[in-house]
Amino acid sequence: MSPFEAAAFICRIGYLNIFNPCKPEGAWELDLSRREERVVAKILIGLALQEPGENWIHQGFRWSRTTEAVPGWELVGLLHHPCLISHAFI
């Protein structure tokens, strides 16, 4: 499957229909302006809270695909946000 075909498949089917929380391996690039991808992010954050060890490697945040990553951004500060924790497994 070409990258274009994979992107078209994900766009039509949706992340929540192909995401397996029992095996969330690989790299994820999520657009948090889309509700479905925010839900996937919340699930991944909830899993990070439950699983021991370092499980977010090379994480970063960008305001858009064309900008550089925000320097010094870490997921740790977001893990304790009550909104994310209470709705992590919607």
A tleap script that builds the chain and sets N, CA, C and O, in Angstrom:
source leaprc.protein.ff14SB
mol = sequence {
  NMET SER PRO PHE GLU ALA ALA ALA PHE ILE
  CYS ARG ILE GLY TYR LEU ASN ILE PHE ASN
  PRO CYS LYS PRO GLU GLY ALA TRP GLU LEU
  ASP LEU SER ARG ARG GLU GLU ARG VAL VAL
  ALA LYS ILE LEU ILE GLY LEU ALA LEU GLN
  GLU PRO GLY GLU ASN TRP ILE HIE GLN GLY
  PHE ARG TRP SER ARG THR THR GLU ALA VAL
  PRO GLY TRP GLU LEU VAL GLY LEU LEU HIE
  HIE PRO CYS LEU ILE SER HIE ALA PHE CILE
}
set mol.1.N position { 0.856 -1.171 0.000 }
set mol.1.CA position { 0.000 0.000 0.000 }
set mol.1.C position { 0.903 1.234 0.000 }
set mol.1.O position { 1.823 1.330 0.812 }
set mol.2.N position { 0.648 2.154 -0.887 }
set mol.2.CA position { 1.446 3.374 -0.965 }
set mol.2.C position { 1.082 4.306 0.191 }
set mol.2.O position { 0.020 4.142 0.792 }
set mol.3.N position { 1.932 5.274 0.516 }
set mol.3.CA position { 1.584 6.225 1.579 }
set mol.3.C position { 0.276 6.971 1.287 }
set mol.3.O position { -0.503 7.239 2.201 }
set mol.4.N position { 0.040 7.304 0.025 }
set mol.4.CA position { -1.200 7.987 -0.336 }
set mol.4.C position { -2.412 7.087 -0.079 }
set mol.4.O position { -3.422 7.536 0.463 }
set mol.5.N position { -2.303 5.824 -0.468 }
set mol.5.CA position { -3.404 4.877 -0.249 }
set mol.5.C position { -3.649 4.650 1.242 }
set mol.5.O position { -4.796 4.552 1.678 }
set mol.6.N position { -2.570 4.568 2.022 }
set mol.6.CA position { -2.720 4.400 3.474 }
set mol.6.C position { -3.409 5.612 4.090 }
set mol.6.O position { -4.284 5.461 4.942 }
set mol.7.N position { -3.019 6.815 3.664 }
set mol.7.CA position { -3.647 8.034 4.184 }
set mol.7.C position { -5.118 8.105 3.794 }
set mol.7.O position { -5.956 8.513 4.598 }
set mol.8.N position { -5.433 7.708 2.563 }
set mol.8.CA position { -6.830 7.706 2.112 }
set mol.8.C position { -7.650 6.693 2.916 }
set mol.8.O position { -8.796 6.963 3.278 }
set mol.9.N position { -7.068 5.542 3.190 }
set mol.9.CA position { -7.740 4.517 3.993 }
set mol.9.C position { -8.045 5.039 5.392 }
set mol.9.O position { -9.166 4.898 5.883 }
set mol.10.N position { -7.045 5.642 6.032 }
set mol.10.CA position { -7.228 6.166 7.387 }
set mol.10.C position { -8.273 7.275 7.383 }
set mol.10.O position { -9.088 7.360 8.302 }
set mol.11.N position { -8.257 8.116 6.373 }
set mol.11.CA position { -9.220 9.214 6.276 }
set mol.11.C position { -10.645 8.680 6.148 }
set mol.11.O position { -11.565 9.218 6.764 }
set mol.12.N position { -10.831 7.643 5.366 }
set mol.12.CA position { -12.177 7.096 5.154 }
set mol.12.C position { -12.660 6.257 6.327 }
set mol.12.O position { -13.820 6.357 6.725 }
set mol.13.N position { -11.788 5.440 6.877 }
set mol.13.CA position { -12.178 4.526 7.954 }
set mol.13.C position { -12.150 5.225 9.314 }
set mol.13.O position { -13.037 5.010 10.140 }
set mol.14.N position { -11.139 6.056 9.546 }
set mol.14.CA position { -11.015 6.769 10.811 }
set mol.14.C position { -10.054 6.077 11.762 }
set mol.14.O position { -9.954 4.850 11.782 }
set mol.15.N position { -9.350 6.877 12.547 }
set mol.15.CA position { -8.368 6.349 13.486 }
set mol.15.C position { -8.995 5.409 14.509 }
set mol.15.O position { -8.406 4.381 14.843 }
set mol.16.N position { -10.174 5.746 15.009 }
set mol.16.CA position { -10.770 4.925 16.064 }
set mol.16.C position { -11.178 3.543 15.574 }
set mol.16.O position { -11.305 2.619 16.377 }
set mol.17.N position { -11.384 3.387 14.275 }
set mol.17.CA position { -11.732 2.081 13.736 }
set mol.17.C position { -10.514 1.213 13.451 }
set mol.17.O position { -10.651 -0.001 13.297 }
set mol.18.N position { -9.336 1.801 13.379 }
set mol.18.CA position { -8.132 1.003 13.124 }
set mol.18.C position { -7.190 0.967 14.323 }
set mol.18.O position { -6.256 0.166 14.351 }
set mol.19.N position { -7.427 1.829 15.316 }
set mol.19.CA position { -6.569 1.895 16.496 }
set mol.19.C position { -6.886 0.739 17.427 }
set mol.19.O position { -8.048 0.488 17.747 }
set mol.20.N position { -5.843 0.033 17.863 }
set mol.20.CA position { -6.004 -1.077 18.796 }
set mol.20.C position { -5.314 -0.698 20.112 }
set mol.20.O position { -4.086 -0.737 20.187 }
set mol.21.N position { -6.080 -0.331 21.154 }
set mol.21.CA position { -5.456 0.076 22.408 }
set mol.21.C position { -4.705 -1.048 23.114 }
set mol.21.O position { -3.898 -0.784 24.007 }
set mol.22.N position { -4.959 -2.298 22.726 }
set mol.22.CA position { -4.225 -3.416 23.313 }
set mol.22.C position { -2.833 -3.547 22.709 }
set mol.22.O position { -1.960 -4.192 23.290 }
set mol.23.N position { -2.623 -2.936 21.547 }
set mol.23.CA position { -1.327 -3.005 20.884 }
set mol.23.C position { -1.054 -1.688 20.143 }
set mol.23.O position { -1.034 -1.661 18.912 }
set mol.24.N position { -0.843 -0.598 20.893 }
set mol.24.CA position { -0.680 0.720 20.271 }
set mol.24.C position { 0.768 1.025 19.890 }
set mol.24.O position { 1.302 2.070 20.260 }
set mol.25.N position { 1.387 0.136 19.170 }
set mol.25.CA position { 2.802 0.303 18.866 }
set mol.25.C position { 3.000 1.169 17.635 }
set mol.25.O position { 2.083 1.365 16.837 }
set mol.26.N position { 4.207 1.679 17.496 }
set mol.26.CA position { 4.542 2.487 16.335 }
set mol.26.C position { 4.505 3.970 16.655 }
set mol.26.O position { 4.222 4.379 17.781 }
set mol.27.N position { 4.791 4.746 15.657 }
set mol.27.CA position { 4.789 6.202 15.801 }
set mol.27.C position { 3.412 6.741 15.432 }
set mol.27.O position { 2.771 6.252 14.502 }
set mol.28.N position { 2.971 7.741 16.163 }
set mol.28.CA position { 1.679 8.352 15.914 }
set mol.28.C position { 1.862 9.834 15.681 }
set mol.28.O position { 2.514 10.516 16.472 }
set mol.29.N position { 1.300 10.331 14.617 }
set mol.29.CA position { 1.256 11.764 14.350 }
set mol.29.C position { -0.218 12.138 14.297 }
set mol.29.O position { -0.919 11.803 13.342 }
set mol.30.N position { -0.684 12.835 15.332 }
set mol.30.CA position { -2.102 13.118 15.475 }
set mol.30.C position { -2.385 14.605 15.298 }
set mol.30.O position { -1.615 15.448 15.759 }
set mol.31.N position { -3.479 14.919 14.637 }
set mol.31.CA position { -3.948 16.292 14.466 }
set mol.31.C position { -5.002 16.533 15.542 }
set mol.31.O position { -6.129 16.050 15.426 }
set mol.32.N position { -4.645 17.271 16.579 }
set mol.32.CA position { -5.540 17.440 17.725 }
set mol.32.C position { -6.704 18.372 17.437 }
set mol.32.O position { -7.544 18.584 18.313 }
set mol.33.N position { -6.781 18.937 16.235 }
set mol.33.CA position { -7.962 19.719 15.875 }
set mol.33.C position { -9.107 18.803 15.443 }
set mol.33.O position { -10.240 19.259 15.289 }
set mol.34.N position { -8.822 17.523 15.248 }
set mol.34.CA position { -9.846 16.536 14.890 }
set mol.34.C position { -10.232 15.739 16.134 }
set mol.34.O position { -9.374 15.198 16.831 }
set mol.35.N position { -11.530 15.675 16.399 }
set mol.35.CA position { -12.009 15.029 17.621 }
set mol.35.C position { -11.544 13.583 17.733 }
set mol.35.O position { -11.096 13.152 18.795 }
set mol.36.N position { -11.651 12.840 16.648 }
set mol.36.CA position { -11.292 11.419 16.685 }
set mol.36.C position { -9.820 11.228 17.053 }
set mol.36.O position { -9.485 10.303 17.792 }
set mol.37.N position { -8.956 12.077 16.554 }
set mol.37.CA position { -7.533 11.954 16.862 }
set mol.37.C position { -7.229 12.437 18.273 }
set mol.37.O position { -6.272 11.965 18.886 }
set mol.38.N position { -8.028 13.373 18.808 }
set mol.38.CA position { -7.879 13.767 20.218 }
set mol.38.C position { -8.237 12.602 21.129 }
set mol.38.O position { -7.589 12.397 22.154 }
set mol.39.N position { -9.269 11.834 20.764 }
set mol.39.CA position { -9.663 10.670 21.572 }
set mol.39.C position { -8.533 9.641 21.576 }
set mol.39.O position { -8.234 9.059 22.619 }
set mol.40.N position { -7.906 9.412 20.424 }
set mol.40.CA position { -6.768 8.489 20.368 }
set mol.40.C position { -5.644 9.006 21.262 }
set mol.40.O position { -5.017 8.223 21.976 }
set mol.41.N position { -5.380 10.311 21.233 }
set mol.41.CA position { -4.334 10.891 22.088 }
set mol.41.C position { -4.656 10.681 23.561 }
set mol.41.O position { -3.771 10.356 24.353 }
set mol.42.N position { -5.919 10.866 23.930 }
set mol.42.CA position { -6.313 10.653 25.329 }
set mol.42.C position { -6.133 9.198 25.745 }
set mol.42.O position { -5.715 8.916 26.868 }
set mol.43.N position { -6.445 8.281 24.845 }
set mol.43.CA position { -6.250 6.855 25.151 }
set mol.43.C position { -4.770 6.565 25.347 }
set mol.43.O position { -4.389 5.863 26.283 }
set mol.44.N position { -3.932 7.107 24.461 }
set mol.44.CA position { -2.482 6.893 24.593 }
set mol.44.C position { -1.944 7.494 25.892 }
set mol.44.O position { -1.071 6.906 26.531 }
set mol.45.N position { -2.454 8.649 26.281 }
set mol.45.CA position { -2.028 9.267 27.537 }
set mol.45.C position { -2.484 8.416 28.715 }
set mol.45.O position { -1.728 8.216 29.665 }
set mol.46.N position { -3.721 7.912 28.659 }
set mol.46.CA position { -4.210 7.035 29.725 }
set mol.46.C position { -3.377 5.778 29.856 }
set mol.46.O position { -3.093 5.329 30.967 }
set mol.47.N position { -2.985 5.206 28.732 }
set mol.47.CA position { -2.117 4.029 28.767 }
set mol.47.C position { -0.749 4.369 29.343 }
set mol.47.O position { -0.167 3.572 30.078 }
set mol.48.N position { -0.237 5.548 29.011 }
set mol.48.CA position { 1.062 5.965 29.550 }
set mol.48.C position { 1.004 6.117 31.069 }
set mol.48.O position { 1.989 5.858 31.761 }
set mol.49.N position { -0.147 6.536 31.581 }
set mol.49.CA position { -0.303 6.649 33.036 }
set mol.49.C position { -0.316 5.279 33.710 }
set mol.49.O position { 0.171 5.130 34.831 }
set mol.50.N position { -0.870 4.288 33.033 }
set mol.50.CA position { -1.021 2.961 33.623 }
set mol.50.C position { 0.223 2.088 33.501 }
set mol.50.O position { 0.508 1.282 34.388 }
set mol.51.N position { 0.955 2.243 32.418 }
set mol.51.CA position { 2.098 1.371 32.165 }
set mol.51.C position { 3.369 1.934 32.791 }
set mol.51.O position { 3.622 3.135 32.702 }
set mol.52.N position { 4.162 1.085 33.418 }
set mol.52.CA position { 5.408 1.559 34.017 }
set mol.52.C position { 6.479 1.792 32.949 }
set mol.52.O position { 6.408 1.257 31.843 }
set mol.53.N position { 7.441 2.581 33.302 }
set mol.53.CA position { 8.592 2.789 32.420 }
set mol.53.C position { 8.403 3.926 31.439 }
set mol.53.O position { 7.376 4.606 31.425 }
set mol.54.N position { 9.418 4.111 30.624 }
set mol.54.CA position { 9.430 5.161 29.611 }
set mol.54.C position { 8.733 4.636 28.363 }
set mol.54.O position { 9.292 3.808 27.644 }
set mol.55.N position { 7.522 5.107 28.099 }
set mol.55.CA position { 6.807 4.607 26.941 }
set mol.55.C position { 6.448 5.689 25.925 }
set mol.55.O position { 5.808 5.399 24.915 }
set mol.56.N position { 6.850 6.919 26.181 }
set mol.56.CA position { 6.722 8.006 25.200 }
set mol.56.C position { 8.131 8.437 24.836 }
set mol.56.O position { 8.779 9.163 25.590 }
set mol.57.N position { 8.598 7.995 23.692 }
set mol.57.CA position { 9.956 8.297 23.257 }
set mol.57.C position { 9.879 9.225 22.054 }
set mol.57.O position { 9.066 9.013 21.153 }
set mol.58.N position { 10.710 10.240 22.035 }
set mol.58.CA position { 10.751 11.234 20.950 }
set mol.58.C position { 9.416 11.953 20.784 }
set mol.58.O position { 8.986 12.210 19.660 }
set mol.59.N position { 8.755 12.280 21.899 }
set mol.59.CA position { 7.503 13.002 21.808 }
set mol.59.C position { 7.773 14.464 21.496 }
set mol.59.O position { 8.840 14.994 21.805 }
set mol.60.N position { 6.808 15.093 20.890 }
set mol.60.CA position { 6.944 16.503 20.557 }
set mol.60.C position { 5.589 17.101 20.253 }
set mol.60.O position { 4.604 16.388 20.061 }
set mol.61.N position { 5.555 18.410 20.214 }
set mol.61.CA position { 4.326 19.123 19.908 }
set mol.61.C position { 4.644 20.237 18.930 }
set mol.61.O position { 5.574 21.015 19.137 }
set mol.62.N position { 3.854 20.305 17.852 }
set mol.62.CA position { 3.969 21.386 16.871 }
set mol.62.C position { 2.590 21.991 16.678 }
set mol.62.O position { 1.589 21.275 16.695 }
set mol.63.N position { 2.530 23.305 16.493 }
set mol.63.CA position { 1.259 23.971 16.256 }
set mol.63.C position { 0.719 23.643 14.873 }
set mol.63.O position { -0.491 23.693 14.656 }
set mol.64.N position { 1.601 23.307 13.936 }
set mol.64.CA position { 1.188 22.864 12.607 }
set mol.64.C position { 2.317 22.019 12.028 }
set mol.64.O position { 3.420 21.984 12.574 }
set mol.65.N position { 2.037 21.343 10.927 }
set mol.65.CA position { 3.059 20.478 10.319 }
set mol.65.C position { 4.225 21.279 9.762 }
set mol.65.O position { 5.318 20.739 9.590 }
set mol.66.N position { 4.009 22.560 9.477 }
set mol.66.CA position { 5.048 23.374 8.851 }
set mol.66.C position { 5.928 24.108 9.847 }
set mol.66.O position { 6.907 24.740 9.450 }
set mol.67.N position { 5.603 24.038 11.136 }
set mol.67.CA position { 6.418 24.725 12.147 }
set mol.67.C position { 7.326 23.744 12.862 }
set mol.67.O position { 7.116 22.531 12.823 }
set mol.68.N position { 8.330 24.287 13.509 }
set mol.68.CA position { 9.240 23.469 14.310 }
set mol.68.C position { 8.556 23.043 15.604 }
set mol.68.O position { 7.608 23.686 16.055 }
set mol.69.N position { 9.039 21.961 16.196 }
set mol.69.CA position { 8.497 21.491 17.481 }
set mol.69.C position { 8.772 22.525 18.566 }
set mol.69.O position { 9.789 23.218 18.539 }
set mol.70.N position { 7.854 22.615 19.517 }
set mol.70.CA position { 8.007 23.542 20.634 }
set mol.70.C position { 9.167 23.058 21.490 }
set mol.70.O position { 9.128 21.933 21.989 }
set mol.71.N position { 10.217 23.890 21.678 }
set mol.71.CA position { 11.373 23.429 22.457 }
set mol.71.C position { 11.015 23.237 23.929 }
set mol.71.O position { 10.318 24.056 24.526 }
set mol.72.N position { 11.502 22.149 24.493 }
set mol.72.CA position { 11.297 21.871 25.910 }
set mol.72.C position { 9.941 21.277 26.256 }
set mol.72.O position { 9.659 21.045 27.431 }
set mol.73.N position { 9.092 21.023 25.261 }
set mol.73.CA position { 7.776 20.464 25.536 }
set mol.73.C position { 7.919 19.025 26.003 }
set mol.73.O position { 8.647 18.234 25.403 }
set mol.74.N position { 7.208 18.691 27.095 }
set mol.74.CA position { 7.219 17.330 27.613 }
set mol.74.C position { 5.801 16.903 27.922 }
set mol.74.O position { 4.969 17.723 28.309 }
set mol.75.N position { 5.530 15.646 27.757 }
set mol.75.CA position { 4.211 15.104 28.048 }
set mol.75.C position { 3.933 15.092 29.545 }
set mol.75.O position { 2.771 15.114 29.951 }
set mol.76.N position { 4.955 15.057 30.360 }
set mol.76.CA position { 4.802 14.906 31.810 }
set mol.76.C position { 3.883 15.972 32.385 }
set mol.76.O position { 3.057 15.669 33.247 }
set mol.77.N position { 4.009 17.206 31.930 }
set mol.77.CA position { 3.172 18.273 32.454 }
set mol.77.C position { 1.704 18.068 32.138 }
set mol.77.O position { 0.842 18.507 32.900 }
set mol.78.N position { 1.403 17.407 31.025 }
set mol.78.CA position { 0.017 17.198 30.634 }
set mol.78.C position { -0.612 16.003 31.328 }
set mol.78.O position { -1.837 15.925 31.423 }
set mol.79.N position { 0.187 15.082 31.810 }
set mol.79.CA position { -0.369 13.860 32.392 }
set mol.79.C position { -1.223 14.121 33.625 }
set mol.79.O position { -2.100 13.322 33.952 }
set mol.80.N position { -0.976 15.222 34.304 }
set mol.80.CA position { -1.695 15.484 35.543 }
set mol.80.C position { -2.853 16.457 35.344 }
set mol.80.O position { -3.473 16.882 36.318 }
set mol.81.N position { -3.148 16.812 34.111 }
set mol.81.CA position { -4.259 17.712 33.835 }
set mol.81.C position { -5.566 16.950 34.068 }
set mol.81.O position { -5.771 15.897 33.463 }
set mol.82.N position { -6.464 17.463 34.940 }
set mol.82.CA position { -7.671 16.706 35.300 }
set mol.82.C position { -8.581 16.399 34.110 }
set mol.82.O position { -9.242 15.361 34.090 }
set mol.83.N position { -8.621 17.279 33.134 }
set mol.83.CA position { -9.474 17.047 31.964 }
set mol.83.C position { -9.003 15.820 31.195 }
set mol.83.O position { -9.826 15.025 30.738 }
set mol.84.N position { -7.710 15.656 31.049 }
set mol.84.CA position { -7.183 14.523 30.303 }
set mol.84.C position { -7.327 13.220 31.068 }
set mol.84.O position { -7.632 12.178 30.488 }
set mol.85.N position { -7.106 13.283 32.365 }
set mol.85.CA position { -7.165 12.053 33.166 }
set mol.85.C position { -8.604 11.544 33.273 }
set mol.85.O position { -8.837 10.342 33.149 }
set mol.86.N position { -9.557 12.422 33.495 }
set mol.86.CA position { -10.925 11.971 33.708 }
set mol.86.C position { -11.566 11.422 32.448 }
set mol.86.O position { -12.485 10.606 32.531 }
set mol.87.N position { -11.094 11.858 31.264 }
set mol.87.CA position { -11.686 11.413 30.018 }
set mol.87.C position { -10.727 10.583 29.198 }
set mol.87.O position { -10.890 10.483 27.982 }
set mol.88.N position { -9.731 9.986 29.826 }
set mol.88.CA position { -8.690 9.285 29.078 }
set mol.88.C position { -9.217 8.060 28.349 }
set mol.88.O position { -8.676 7.698 27.304 }
set mol.89.N position { -10.232 7.424 28.853 }
set mol.89.CA position { -10.738 6.209 28.211 }
set mol.89.C position { -12.186 6.372 27.772 }
set mol.89.O position { -13.056 5.604 28.184 }
set mol.90.N position { -12.441 7.366 26.940 }
set mol.90.CA position { -13.799 7.604 26.431 }
set mol.90.C position { -14.159 6.484 25.483 }
set mol.90.O position { -15.258 6.473 24.929 }
savepdb mol mol.pdb
quit
